[in-house]
């Protein structure tokens, strides 16, 4: 373990149903994903991505303590995937950065929804997802924000 690393800060989660997947989705909200960091291995039936995720659980601002907000790298894998469809972007756009909004289960599929109407649909009969942080978190002054009223 590297000096300064807080082992309790590293997330390791597994999802096997819609409720579990909602937790992973919340942890990955506003994660930045490079198109070059998406991969599907058809033979192994696995889809993986690397995300630069905002540590929603990390930053705290209270009366007595101020910790900086943080981001960290995170690996996410989906097992038992029978196919992948990309909508709203092309796999050839390797320098494009996608902002993850949510991961939602659908009958026979799992949708990864990104800003700008981009979606990755994973054909899957079951939910088999794993998330694991890796590397050192780093401070950021930018905290993602979302308007409460979508019309405003």
C-alpha positions in Angstrom: 0.0 0.0 0.0 1.3 3.5 -0.9 1.9 6.1 1.8 -1.1 8.2 2.4 -3.6 5.8 1.0 -6.7 5.3 3.1 -7.8 1.7 2.5 -11.3 2.5 3.7 -11.6 5.0 0.8 -11.4 2.4 -1.9 -14.8 1.2 -3.1 -15.4 -2.4 -4.0 -19.0 -3.2 -4.9 -20.9 -6.0 -6.7 -24.4 -5.8 -8.2 -26.6 -8.8 -8.8 -30.0 -7.1 -8.9 -31.6 -3.8 -9.7 -31.3 -2.5 -6.2 -27.6 -3.3 -6.1 -27.1 -1.7 -9.5 -28.8 1.5 -8.3 -26.1 1.8 -5.7 -23.3 1.4 -8.3 -25.2 3.9 -10.5 -25.2 6.5 -7.7 -21.5 6.0 -7.0 -20.7 6.5 -10.7 -23.0 9.5 -11.3 -20.9 12.2 -13.1 -18.0 9.8 -13.8 -16.0 10.8 -16.9 -15.3 7.9 -19.3 -13.1 8.1 -22.3 -14.4 6.2 -25.4 -10.9 4.6 -25.6 -11.4 3.1 -22.2 -14.5 1.0 -23.2 -13.9 -2.6 -24.2 -16.1 -5.6 -25.0 -14.7 -9.1 -25.2 -17.3 -11.1 -27.1 -15.7 -14.5 -26.4 -15.4 -13.9 -22.6 -18.9 -12.1 -22.6 -17.5 -9.2 -20.6 -17.8 -5.4 -21.0 -15.4 -3.2 -19.1 -14.7 0.5 -18.7 -12.4 2.7 -16.7 -14.0 5.8 -15.2 -12.7 8.9 -13.6 -15.3 9.0 -10.9 -16.3 11.8 -8.5 -16.1 10.5 -4.9 -19.5 11.6 -3.7 -18.8 9.8 -0.4 -15.4 11.5 -0.1 -15.7 15.3 0.3 -17.2 16.7 3.4 -17.7 20.3 4.5 -18.9 20.7 8.1 -18.4 23.3 10.8 -15.2 21.8 12.1 -13.7 20.0 9.0 -13.2 20.8 5.4 -11.9 18.0 3.2 -11.4 18.6 -0.5 -13.6 16.9 -3.0 -11.9 14.0 -4.8 -11.9 12.0 -7.9 -10.4 8.5 -8.4 -10.0 6.0 -11.2 -12.5 3.1 -11.1 -12.8 -0.1 -13.0 -16.3 -1.4 -13.8 -17.1 -4.8 -15.4 -20.3 -6.4 -16.6 -20.3 -10.2 -17.0 -22.6 -12.4 -19.1 -23.0 -9.8 -21.8 -24.3 -11.1 -25.1 -23.9 -7.9 -27.2 -23.2 -4.2 -27.0 -24.9 -1.3 -28.9 -23.5 2.2 -28.9 -25.9 5.1 -29.5 -25.1 8.8 -29.8 -21.4 8.4 -30.4 -19.0 6.2 -32.5 -16.3 3.9 -31.1 -13.9 5.6 -33.4 -14.2 8.8 -31.4 -11.4 7.6 -29.0 -10.7 11.1 -27.7 -14.3 11.8 -26.8 -15.1 12.0 -23.0 -18.6 10.8 -21.9 -20.2 12.0 -18.7 -22.1 9.1 -17.1 -25.6 10.0 -15.7 -27.0 6.7 -14.7 -26.9 2.9 -15.1 -30.4 1.4 -15.5 -31.6 -2.2 -15.9 -34.2 -2.9 -18.6 -35.7 -6.2 -19.6 -32.9 -8.1 -21.3 -30.5 -5.2 -21.1 -28.5 -2.8 -19.0 -28.3 0.8 -20.2 -25.4 3.2 -19.4 -26.8 6.7 -20.0 -24.5 9.6 -20.7 -25.0 13.3 -21.1 -25.7 14.4 -24.7 -28.0 11.5 -25.4 -25.2 8.9 -25.7 -26.1 5.4 -24.5 -24.4 2.0 -24.3 -26.9 -0.8 -24.2 -25.6 -4.1 -22.9 -27.6 -7.2 -23.8 -27.8 -9.2 -20.6 -30.2 -11.8 -19.2 -28.9 -11.0 -15.6 -27.1 -8.3 -13.7 -23.5 -9.2 -13.0 -21.6 -6.0 -12.3 -18.4 -5.2 -10.3 -16.8 -1.9 -9.4 -13.4 -1.3 -7.9 -11.4 1.9 -7.3 -7.7 1.8 -8.1 -4.9 4.3 -7.7 -4.7 7.3 -5.5 -7.6 9.7 -5.3 -6.8 13.3 -6.2 -8.3 16.6 -5.0 -10.6 18.6 -7.2 -12.3 21.9 -6.5 -15.1 21.1 -9.0 -18.2 19.4 -7.7 -20.7 18.3 -10.2 -24.0 20.1 -9.9 -27.5 19.3 -11.2 -30.4 21.8 -11.5 -33.4 20.9 -9.4 -35.8 22.0 -12.1 -34.9 20.6 -15.5 -36.6 23.5 -17.2 -34.4 26.0 -15.4 
